[in-house]
Each structure stands twice: as structure tokens, then as C-alpha cells.
């Protein structure tokens, strides 16, 4: 058995290496293509030759990358704040508090996760843009994503793992529910908070459909929408349209990759045990 396990290790490493190459190659292709003077539509575009930073200058001149990044950042930060506040409060309530209809609320939460966002786009557009008048407005871009049912579910499951004795002891000492949440539950939920924030970040940062519908002013469009506008209307204004588009895609992808690399080690850590030791 030991011999078979030793023999299987090289095969495992080879398979993992192939999987890593297949996963990373699109990123490599994107970065190299963004630095080439000319981009062709085959694998030779991945060969690092004739590299230049002109594509980044070209895409910035065409769509104002800085302004688009600012719009993406404001939308994303707004969604993250709403996700954290409402997700923690709702998750704590569904996990710890007792009230009538709790099961029905949780069932509705699961049902909402099964409904594609595209089915709600038309009524949301009528409500947000026509009724509320929030077109070309940051609040109009944030509102549909303010409450994330996945984040609520994640926090609920994490709070359910915490010992009930912690909450009971705090209540005996006279602590309110908000104080228990702030001083006991939330500090131990750091892995869940980081996971929810990173997973939520990817959504609004890369979101295209909703901002495209609610923003007509180019100065209000996030980077994903600006890149689509460049592809449709302005690619003839630069010498290497494909390279400029890939340069914009690199700028769009870098924040998500950096955040994942910085915080991935926190996903598997937990402070629950520290609250019940001794």
C-alpha cells in the first residue's frame, strides 16, 4: 500500500500542475496581451514579445480608467457596507433569537437564493429608476445589492456554531442583544466576515448588467460598463483595440486577485474555540 501511495504522488502532482496551468493561463494571456504592441487571435499572442505599456495609456485616454475605477469602488464599498450590516444583523437574528415565523423567514431566504437576478431586473429598473428617480446615481446602483441572501445564510450558519452558553452568560450579566452581537459574536466571526466581504466584493466589482441599465452618463459608469462601451463605440480610436481592452481587463482584475491573496489565509481560521477555553 505504501508503494502505491508513493507511486501515486507524482501522478497527483502532475495533475495538479496541469490544473494550475489551465487555471492561470487566461490570466497570463490577459497580462501579456495587454503589453504587446499588436495582438493576434491565436496562441502566439501569449508569447511575450514587443512589450509596451502604451495599451494602458490608450485605454485610459479612451474611457478615463481612474474615474471608472472610482465609480466601481464607490459602488462596491457601498454594497460591502450594506452586506456586512444587514447580513450580520439578520444572520444573528435567525441563528440566536427566538421569534414566531423564524422558520418561514429562513425558508424565504433560501427561496430568494434560487431566483436569478435577471428575472428581477425589469421590476427593479421601474422601481429604482422611474419611481425613485435614482438613474445615474450611486444609490441606484447599490440598492438592489444592499441585502445579500448568501451573506445572511453564511452568518447564520457561523453563529449557529457558537456555543449557546456564551450568549446565555452575557444575558445573565444584563447585556443587550446588540451588545452581545458587537462584543461577543462579531469578534469571533472574523473568518465569516472576511469570507462574506471577499465573495461579495467580486459581485459588484465585476457587475455589468445593472450599472449598464441605470447609468447613461459616462462619468457615472463603473469600469466593467466603460470597457463594454469602449468595445462597442470607441475601439477604433486606439491603435491596438484588443490590447487596450486587455489592459482594462487587467486593471479590473487586479484588486480582486490582490484581496484574495492577502486574505485567503483567514478563511480557514476560526476563533470559536478561544471563547470556550478555560
C-alpha positions in Angstrom: 0.0 0.0 0.0 2.9 2.4 0.8 4.4 1.7 -2.6 1.2 2.5 -4.4 0.8 5.7 -2.4 4.4 6.8 -3.3 3.8 5.9 -6.9 0.6 8.0 -6.9 2.2 11.2 -5.6 4.0 12.1 -8.9 0.7 11.5 -10.8 -1.1 13.7 -8.3 1.5 16.5 -8.7 1.3 16.3 -12.5 -2.5 16.5 -12.5 -2.4 19.4 -10.0 0.2 21.2 -12.1 -1.9 20.8 -15.3 -4.9 22.1 -13.5 -2.9 25.1 -12.2 -1.6 25.8 -15.7 -5.1 25.6 -17.2 -6.4 27.9 -14.5 -3.6 30.5 -14.7 -3.2 30.6 -18.5 -6.1 33.0 -19.1 -4.6 35.5 -16.6 -1.2 35.1 -18.3 -2.7 35.6 -21.7 -4.5 38.7 -20.5 -1.4 40.3 -19.0 0.9 39.5 -21.9 -1.8 40.6 -24.4 -2.1 43.9 -22.6 1.6 44.6 -23.0 2.0 43.6 -26.7 2.2 46.2 -29.4 0.0 44.0 -31.6 -2.5 41.3 -30.6 -3.5 38.4 -32.8 -6.3 36.0 -32.2 -4.3 32.8 -31.6 -1.9 31.3 -29.0 1.0 33.3 -30.4 -0.5 36.3 -28.6 0.7 34.8 -25.4 4.4 35.0 -26.5 5.9 37.9 -24.6 7.5 39.9 -27.5 7.3 43.6 -28.3 6.1 44.5 -24.9 4.9 48.1 -24.2 2.7 50.0 -21.7 1.1 52.0 -24.5 -2.1 50.0 -24.2 -2.7 51.2 -20.7 -2.3 54.8 -21.8 -4.6 54.2 -24.7 -7.4 52.7 -22.7 -7.1 55.4 -20.0 -7.4 58.1 -22.7 -10.4 56.5 -24.2 -12.6 55.9 -21.1 -10.8 57.6 -18.2 -9.9 54.5 -16.2 -9.4 56.5 -13.0 -12.9 57.8 -13.0 -14.3 54.4 -13.8 -12.3 52.8 -11.0 -13.7 55.4 -8.6 -17.2 54.6 -9.7 -16.6 50.9 -9.2 -15.0 51.5 -5.8 -17.9 53.6 -4.5 -20.5 51.1 -5.7 -18.5 48.1 -4.3 -17.8 49.8 -0.9 -21.5 50.7 -0.6 -22.6 47.2 -1.3 -20.0 45.8 1.1 -21.1 48.0 4.0 -24.8 47.1 3.4 -23.9 43.5 3.1 -22.0 43.5 6.4 -24.5 45.5 8.4 -27.7 43.7 7.2 -26.0 40.3 6.9 -24.7 40.3 10.4 -27.9 41.6 12.0 -30.2 39.2 10.0 -27.8 36.2 10.4 -27.6 36.8 14.2 -31.4 37.1 14.5 -32.0 33.9 12.5 -29.4 32.0 14.5 -29.8 33.2 18.1 -33.1 34.9 18.6 -36.4 33.2 19.0 -39.5 34.6 17.4 -42.6 33.4 15.6 -42.2 32.8 11.9 -38.4 32.2 12.2 -38.6 29.1 10.0 -40.7 30.8 7.4 -38.2 33.7 7.2 -35.3 31.3 6.7 -37.3 29.4 4.1 -37.9 32.6 2.2 -34.2 33.3 2.4 -33.4 30.0 0.7 -36.1 30.7 -1.9 -34.6 34.1 -2.8 -31.3 32.4 -3.5 -32.9 30.3 -6.2 -34.3 33.3 -8.1 -31.9 34.6 -10.8 -31.3 38.3 -10.6 -32.1 38.7 -14.3 -35.8 37.9 -13.5 -35.9 40.9 -11.2 -34.1 43.3 -13.4 -37.2 44.8 -15.1 -39.3 45.5 -11.9 -36.2 46.7 -10.2 -35.5 49.1 -13.0 -39.0 50.5 -12.9 -38.9 50.9 -9.1 -35.4 52.3 -8.8 -35.1 54.5 -11.9 -38.7 55.5 -12.7 -40.3 55.6 -9.3 -37.3 56.6 -7.1 -35.5 58.7 -9.8 -32.1 57.1 -9.0 -30.8 56.8 -12.5 -27.1 57.9 -12.9 -26.9 57.7 -9.1 -24.6 55.7 -6.8 -27.5 54.8 -4.5 -29.4 53.5 -7.5 -26.5 51.2 -8.3 -26.2 50.0 -4.7 -29.8 49.4 -3.7 -30.5 46.1 -5.5 -27.4 44.5 -3.9 -27.8 46.0 -0.4 -29.0 42.8 1.1 -27.1 39.7 0.1 -29.0 36.5 1.0 -25.9 34.4 0.7 -24.1 36.6 3.3 -27.1 36.3 5.6 -27.0 32.5 5.2 -23.3 32.4 5.8 -23.5 34.5 9.0 -26.4 32.4 10.3 -24.6 29.2 9.9 -21.5 30.6 11.6 -23.4 32.0 14.6 -25.2 28.6 14.9 -21.8 27.0 15.6 -21.1 29.2 18.6 -21.9 27.8 22.0 -25.3 28.9 23.3 -23.7 29.2 26.8 -21.8 32.3 25.7 -25.0 34.2 24.8 -26.8 33.0 27.9 -24.0 34.1 30.2 -24.0 37.5 28.6 -27.7 37.8 29.0 -27.5 36.9 32.7 -24.9 39.7 33.1 -27.5 42.1 31.7 -26.1 42.6 28.2 -28.5 43.6 25.4 -28.6 41.6 22.2 -26.8 44.3 20.3 -24.1 44.4 22.9 -23.8 40.6 22.7 -23.5 40.8 18.9 -20.9 43.6 19.0 -18.7 42.4 21.9 -19.0 38.6 21.7 -20.4 37.2 18.4 -18.8 39.6 15.9 -15.2 39.4 17.1 -15.3 35.6 16.8 -17.0 35.8 13.4 -13.9 37.4 11.7 -13.4 34.4 9.2 -17.1 34.7 8.2 -16.9 38.4 7.8 -13.8 38.2 5.6 -15.3 35.5 3.5 -18.5 37.3 3.0 -16.8 40.6 2.2 -14.5 39.0 -0.4 -17.2 36.9 -2.0 -19.5 40.0 -2.1 -16.7 42.2 -3.5 -16.3 40.1 -6.6 -20.0 40.5 -7.5 -20.5 44.4 -7.5 -16.9 44.9 -8.7 -17.5 42.9 -11.9 -21.2 43.7 -12.2 -22.2 44.8 -15.7 -25.9 44.4 -16.3 -27.4 46.6 -13.6 -25.0 49.5 -13.8 -25.3 49.4 -17.6 -29.1 49.8 -17.3 -29.1 52.6 -14.7 -26.2 54.7 -15.9 -26.3 56.7 -19.1 -23.7 59.3 -18.1 -20.2 58.0 -18.9 -18.8 59.8 -15.8 -21.0 57.5 -13.6 -20.2 54.2 -15.2 -18.1 51.5 -13.4 -15.1 50.1 -15.1 -16.9 47.0 -16.4 -19.5 49.1 -18.2 -16.9 51.5 -19.5 -14.9 48.6 -21.1 -18.1 47.4 -22.8 -18.8 50.9 -24.1 -15.2 51.1 -25.4 -15.6 47.8 -27.2 -18.9 48.9 -28.8 -18.1 52.5 -29.7 -14.5 53.6 -29.2 -12.2 50.7 -30.2 -11.5 52.5 -33.5 -9.8 55.4 -31.6 -6.8 53.4 -30.5 -4.1 51.6 -32.5 -4.4 48.2 -30.7 -8.1 47.8 -29.6 -7.6 44.2 -28.3 -4.5 45.2 -26.3 -6.2 48.2 -24.8 -9.2 46.1 -23.9 -7.0 43.5 -22.2 -5.2 46.3 -20.4 -8.6 47.5 -19.0 -9.4 43.9 -18.0 -6.1 43.6 -16.1 -6.9 46.8 -14.2 -10.3 45.4 -13.4 -9.0 42.0 -12.2 -6.0 43.2 -10.1 -8.0 44.3 -7.0 -9.9 41.1 -6.7 -6.7 39.0 -7.1 -4.8 41.1 -4.6 -7.6 40.9 -2.0 -7.8 37.2 -2.3 -4.0 36.7 -1.9 -4.0 38.9 1.1 -6.9 37.4 3.0 -7.0 33.7 1.8 -5.3 32.5 5.0 -8.1 33.9 7.1 -10.7 31.7 5.5 -9.7 28.6 7.4 -9.0 30.3 10.7 -11.6 30.4 13.5 -11.8 32.0 16.9 -14.8 30.0 18.2 -12.7 27.7 20.3 -11.0 30.6 22.1 -14.3 31.7 23.5 -14.9 28.5 25.4 -11.5 27.5 26.7 -10.6 27.6 30.3 
